[in-house]
């Protein structure tokens, strides 16, 4: 129950963030490798034969080293300065093959320096800028002056990449924070269950033990009283069993307003935009508990399986509908089949006991869970009636 209420932290991280943080995060840094085309052109201009091959090999190794040294590359932040040192040596070696065009590689070295954050990055970028601007003027054989373009290009690119890496770090921290919120919610639910079980069972089991021992002593001397004690033990056992079920299910605390508030928190923690009703006045009081269970089960499925970006909950006088735009529908289908567990099957039993129906299935935008407590066909008070029937048939 705790896991259902809160979701798994791994699923939260491996949901939308996992896709955005996969191969797509390499696109923006890798796009800048196009600037190495200038160095490649310099190799073609100033060398030929074996020398040009060596120059190209150095350039390829440099590109691989740059990607290796990125914050989400294999090097890690502890070894990035070693990568920078190697790339600096490769840049120096490339100047023998591409001359001043090799200094474009300084831009990528500056990017790696900025990716670490801290105060050392800007100082290093300033030093690299001076080297890139002044070096061509210091080597007469290159027949060129200072490269003033690098005075603008190098700091500009390094600053842009610093902003990109800052977004990456913030997104990772946010994903970790969301996972921690979900973990703590699950832990709090486990703690609540443990507390309730202790409170329920402690006194009851002690009383059952005392009365059973008393009945055993009285069974020969006073059978009538022994029978009464056994009857009280039976009644207490049934009451305790009911209390245990209520404690595990969280029955005592469940309210529609409370579940909507919890749903907003859980959905936001999972990175899902929540569109919830502002008031529950339209729902009769006798349906609050039933709809609260529906909200809990529906939101749990959205968080755990949907991979959705939005979730909308709509209320009516006798119906409730939960829509999401997720694509992860396959794991949710078995939950609606008889004998599959407590999920939608348990909710269906509650709704049918109240004389209502449950519709759960794919919709044009993702997935729909709908409850209607009336056996009669839906009327105009409920939106998208025909569409909902079509989804249930699918």
C-alpha positions in Angstrom: 0.0 0.0 0.0 2.8 2.4 0.8 4.5 1.7 -2.5 1.2 2.2 -4.3 0.5 5.5 -2.6 3.9 7.0 -3.2 5.4 5.2 -6.2 8.9 4.0 -6.6 11.7 6.6 -6.6 13.4 4.8 -9.4 10.3 5.0 -11.6 10.1 8.7 -11.0 13.7 9.2 -12.1 13.4 6.8 -15.0 10.3 8.4 -16.3 10.4 11.7 -18.3 13.8 12.7 -16.8 15.4 9.4 -18.0 14.4 10.2 -21.6 15.4 13.8 -21.4 18.7 12.9 -19.7 19.6 10.1 -22.1 21.2 10.5 -25.5 19.4 13.8 -26.1 21.6 15.6 -23.5 24.6 15.0 -25.9 23.1 16.9 -28.8 23.8 20.5 -27.7 27.4 19.9 -26.7 28.2 17.8 -29.7 26.7 20.4 -32.1 29.6 22.7 -31.3 32.1 20.1 -32.7 31.2 21.6 -36.1 33.7 24.4 -35.3 36.5 21.8 -35.5 35.8 22.0 -39.3 38.0 25.1 -39.3 40.9 23.0 -37.8 40.2 20.3 -40.4 40.4 22.9 -43.1 43.7 24.1 -41.7 45.1 20.6 -41.9 44.1 20.4 -45.5 45.7 23.7 -46.2 49.1 23.4 -44.5 49.8 19.6 -44.8 49.5 16.7 -47.1 50.2 13.0 -47.2 51.1 11.3 -43.9 51.2 14.6 -42.0 47.6 15.3 -42.8 46.6 11.8 -41.6 48.4 12.5 -38.3 46.6 15.8 -38.0 43.2 14.3 -38.6 43.9 11.5 -36.0 44.8 14.1 -33.5 41.6 16.0 -34.2 39.5 12.9 -33.8 41.1 12.0 -30.5 40.5 15.5 -29.4 36.8 15.3 -30.2 36.5 12.0 -28.4 38.3 13.4 -25.4 36.1 16.5 -25.3 32.9 14.3 -25.2 34.6 12.1 -22.6 35.2 15.0 -20.3 31.7 16.4 -20.4 29.9 16.4 -17.0 27.7 13.5 -18.0 30.6 11.7 -19.8 32.7 8.8 -18.5 35.5 11.0 -17.0 33.5 12.4 -14.1 34.2 15.7 -12.4 37.2 14.5 -10.4 39.2 13.8 -13.5 38.1 16.6 -15.8 41.4 18.6 -15.3 43.4 15.6 -16.4 41.2 15.5 -19.6 41.8 19.3 -20.0 45.5 18.8 -19.7 45.5 16.1 -22.4 43.4 18.2 -24.7 45.8 21.1 -24.2 48.7 18.9 -25.3 46.7 17.7 -28.4 46.0 21.3 -29.3 49.7 22.2 -29.1 50.5 19.2 -31.3 47.8 20.2 -33.8 49.4 23.7 -34.3 52.2 22.0 -36.2 49.6 20.7 -38.7 46.8 23.3 -38.8 48.8 26.4 -37.6 46.4 29.1 -36.3 43.3 27.1 -37.1 44.2 24.7 -34.4 43.5 27.3 -31.8 39.8 26.8 -32.3 40.3 23.8 -30.1 40.8 26.2 -27.2 37.1 26.8 -27.3 36.3 23.2 -26.3 38.9 23.2 -23.6 37.3 26.4 -22.2 33.9 24.7 -22.3 35.2 21.8 -20.1 36.7 24.2 -17.7 33.4 26.0 -17.3 31.5 22.7 -16.9 33.1 22.2 -13.5 31.6 25.4 -12.1 33.4 27.3 -9.4 35.8 30.3 -9.6 38.6 28.5 -11.5 36.5 28.2 -14.7 36.3 31.9 -15.6 40.0 32.5 -14.8 40.9 29.5 -17.1 38.7 30.8 -19.9 40.3 34.2 -19.7 43.7 32.7 -19.9 42.7 30.5 -22.9 41.2 33.6 -24.6 44.5 35.5 -24.3 46.4 32.5 -25.7 44.1 32.1 -28.6 44.2 35.8 -29.5 47.9 36.5 -29.0 49.6 33.3 -30.2 49.1 33.8 -34.0 50.8 37.2 -33.7 53.8 35.6 -31.9 54.6 33.1 -34.6 55.9 34.9 -37.7 55.8 31.8 -39.9 52.1 31.7 -39.7 51.9 35.2 -41.4 48.9 36.3 -39.5 48.2 38.8 -36.7 46.2 38.5 -33.5 43.0 36.6 -33.9 40.5 39.1 -32.4 37.5 37.0 -33.3 38.5 34.6 -30.5 38.2 37.5 -28.1 34.4 37.2 -28.6 33.8 33.7 -29.7 35.6 31.8 -26.9 34.0 33.5 -23.9 30.6 33.5 -25.6 30.6 29.8 -26.3 32.0 29.0 -22.9 29.3 31.1 -21.2 26.5 29.4 -23.2 27.8 26.0 -22.3 28.1 27.0 -18.7 24.4 27.8 -18.7 23.6 24.5 -20.4 25.6 22.5 -17.8 23.9 24.5 -15.0 20.5 23.4 -16.3 21.7 19.8 -16.5 22.9 19.9 -12.9 19.7 21.6 -11.7 17.5 19.0 -13.5 19.5 16.1 -11.9 19.1 17.7 -8.4 15.4 18.2 -9.0 15.0 14.6 -10.1 16.9 13.4 -7.0 14.7 15.7 -4.8 11.5 14.3 -6.4 12.7 10.8 -5.8 13.5 11.6 -2.2 10.0 13.1 -1.7 8.4 9.9 -3.1 10.7 7.8 -0.9 9.8 9.7 2.2 6.1 9.5 1.4 6.4 5.7 1.1 8.4 5.6 4.4 5.8 7.7 6.1 3.0 5.4 4.9 5.0 2.3 6.3 5.5 4.1 9.6 1.8 4.9 9.8 0.9 1.3 9.1 3.4 0.1 11.7 2.0 2.6 14.3 -1.6 1.7 13.6 -0.9 -2.0 13.8 0.9 -1.6 17.1 -1.9 0.4 18.5 -4.6 -2.0 17.3 -2.9 -5.3 18.1 -1.1 -4.4 21.3 -4.2 -4.1 23.5 -6.4 -6.5 21.6 -4.0 -9.4 21.6 -3.2 -8.9 25.3 -7.0 -9.0 26.0 -7.5 -12.1 23.8 -4.6 -13.9 25.6 -6.0 -13.1 29.1 -9.6 -14.1 28.2 -8.5 -17.3 26.5 -6.4 -18.3 29.5 -9.4 -17.5 31.8 -11.7 -19.6 29.6 -9.3 -22.5 29.7 -9.4 -22.5 33.5 -13.2 -22.1 33.7 -14.1 -24.7 31.1 -14.5 -27.4 33.7 -15.6 -25.4 36.8 -18.0 -23.0 35.0 -18.7 -23.9 31.4 -21.3 -21.2 31.0 -18.9 -18.4 31.9 -16.1 -20.1 29.8 -18.5 -20.0 26.8 -19.2 -16.3 27.4 -15.4 -15.6 27.5 -14.8 -17.5 24.3 -17.7 -15.6 22.6 -16.1 -12.3 23.7 -12.7 -13.5 22.4 -14.4 -14.3 19.0 -16.1 -10.9 18.9 -12.8 -9.1 19.8 -10.9 -11.1 17.2 -13.4 -10.1 14.5 -13.2 -6.4 15.6 -9.4 -6.6 15.6 -9.3 -8.1 12.2 -11.5 -5.3 10.9 -9.2 -2.7 12.6 -6.1 -4.3 11.0 -7.7 -4.1 7.6 -8.7 -0.5 8.2 -5.2 0.4 9.4 -3.5 -1.3 6.4 -5.8 0.4 3.9 -5.7 3.8 5.6 -9.5 3.7 5.9 -9.6 5.9 8.9 -8.0 8.9 7.3 -9.3 8.8 3.7 -11.4 11.8 2.6 -12.0 13.2 -0.9 -10.5 16.6 -0.1 -7.5 14.9 1.6 -6.9 12.6 -1.4 -7.1 15.4 -3.9 -4.6 17.4 -1.9 -2.3 14.3 -1.7 -2.8 13.7 -5.4 -1.6 17.2 -6.2 1.5 16.7 -4.1 2.3 13.3 -5.5 1.7 14.3 -9.1 3.9 17.4 -8.8 6.6 15.3 -7.1 6.6 13.0 -10.1 6.8 15.9 -12.5 3.2 15.6 -13.7 1.1 18.7 -14.2 -2.0 18.3 -12.1 -5.4 19.8 -13.1 -7.7 19.2 -10.2 -11.2 20.5 -9.2 -11.1 23.6 -7.0 -14.1 22.4 -5.0 -15.9 19.1 -4.1 -19.2 20.7 -3.2 -20.8 19.2 -6.3 -20.3 15.7 -4.9 -22.8 14.4 -2.4 -21.4 13.5 1.0 -22.2 9.8 0.7 -19.9 9.5 -2.4 -16.9 11.3 -0.9 -15.3 8.2 0.5 -15.9 6.1 -2.7 -14.5 8.9 -4.9 -11.5 9.3 -2.5 -10.6 5.7 -3.1 -10.9 6.2 -6.9 -8.6 9.2 -6.7 -6.0 7.3 -4.7 -6.0 4.3 -7.1 -6.1 6.4 -10.3 -3.3 8.7 -9.3 -1.2 5.8 -8.1 -1.5 4.2 -11.5 -0.7 7.4 -13.3 2.5 8.0 -11.2 3.7 4.3 -11.4 2.8 3.4 -14.9 1.6 6.2 -17.2 4.8 8.2 -18.0 2.4 11.1 -18.3 3.0 14.8 -18.3 -0.5 15.9 -17.3 -3.3 14.4 -15.2 -6.8 15.8 -15.1 -9.4 14.9 -12.5 -13.0 16.0 -13.1 -15.9 15.6 -10.7 -19.7 15.5 -11.2 -22.7 14.9 -8.9 -22.4 11.2 -9.5 -19.3 10.6 -11.5 -15.5 11.0 -11.4 -13.1 10.9 -14.3 -9.3 10.8 -14.3 -7.5 11.4 -17.7 -3.8 11.4 -18.4 -1.7 11.8 -21.5 0.6 8.9 -20.8 1.8 6.2 -23.1 2.7 3.5 -20.5 -0.7 1.8 -20.7 0.4 -1.9 -21.0 1.3 -2.3 -17.3 -2.1 -1.0 -16.2 -4.3 -3.3 -18.3 -3.7 -6.5 -16.2 -4.8 -4.6 -13.1 -8.4 -4.5 -14.4 -8.6 -8.2 -15.0 -10.2 -10.5 -12.4 -7.8 -12.1 -10.0 -5.0 -9.7 -10.8 -4.6 -8.2 -7.3 -6.0 -5.3 -5.3 -5.6 -2.3 -7.8 -8.5 -1.6 -10.1 -10.2 -4.9 -9.1 -10.6 -3.7 -5.5 -11.9 -0.3 -6.7 -14.3 -2.0 -9.1 -15.7 -4.1 -6.2 -16.3 -1.0 -4.1 -18.0 0.8 -7.0 -20.2 -2.1 -8.0 -21.2 -2.6 -4.3 -22.5 1.0 -4.5 -24.5 0.2 -7.6 -22.0 2.0 -10.0 -19.7 1.1 -12.9 -16.0 1.5 -13.6 -14.6 2.3 -17.0 -10.8 2.0 -17.5 -9.1 2.0 -20.8 -7.1 3.8 -23.5 -8.3 7.2 -24.7 -7.3 9.4 -27.7 -4.9 11.3 -25.5 -3.7 8.5 -23.2 -5.7 6.7 -20.5 -9.1 7.3 -18.8 -10.4 6.0 -15.5 -14.1 6.8 -15.0 -16.6 6.0 -12.2 -20.3 6.5 -12.4 -22.5 5.4 -9.5 -25.6 5.1 -11.7 -26.6 2.0 -13.5 -28.7 4.0 -16.0 -27.0 5.4 -19.2 -24.9 8.5 -18.8 -26.6 11.9 -19.4 -25.5 15.3 -20.6 -24.2 16.3 -17.2 -21.1 14.2 -17.9 -18.7 15.4 -20.6 -17.5 13.2 -23.4 -20.1 10.5 -22.8 -19.9 8.9 -26.2 -16.1 9.0 -26.2 -16.0 7.4 -22.8 -18.2 4.5 -23.9 -15.9 4.0 -26.9 -12.9 3.8 -24.7 -14.5 1.3 -22.4 -15.4 -0.9 -25.4 -11.7 -0.8 -26.5 
